């Protein structure tokens, strides 16, 4: 199958989503010290809280990701 306009568009959207998600993770690292100070917790607990972001996305993916609707015919 040749790479078409839809493939390039999908790849571009996924790349932009990846960049945004990476930027959010980087922002969390920059505010980690302030976060620890505000909640009176140490660096270890802040690390656990920040690492919980990724597994926390699994329920949303599992509930929204599967295609539960009827299949539509394609050409």
C-alpha positions, -999 to 999 in steps of 0.1 A, spaced: 0 0 0 15 33 -10 19 61 16 -9 86 9 -21 119 22 -41 102 50 -9 84 63 10 117 64 -18 134 82 -21 106 108 16 106 114 16 144 118 -12 143 143 4 115 163 37 133 163 21 165 176 3 146 203 36 130 213 53 164 215 25 178 237 25 148 260 63 150 263 61 187 271 35 180 299 59 155 314 88 179 312 67 206 329 59 183 358 96 177 363 102 215 365 75 219 392 85 188 412 103 208 439 74 232 444 50 203 444 69 185 471 71 217 492 34 225 488 23 190 499 52 185 524 65 153 508 100 142 498 115 137 464 108 100 465 71 105 469 70 132 443 87 107 419 61 81 427 33 106 421 48 117 387 54 81 376 17 73 384 7 95 354 14 68 328 -5 39 345 -33 63 353 -39 67 316 -46 29 312 -82 30 324 -91 58 300 -75 40 271 -91 7 280 -126 24 282 -123 46 252 -98 29 230 -117 -3 219 -140 1 190 -173 -10 204 -195 1 176 -206 -18 145 -181 -21 117 -187 1 87 -179 -11 52 -148 4 36 -140 8 0 
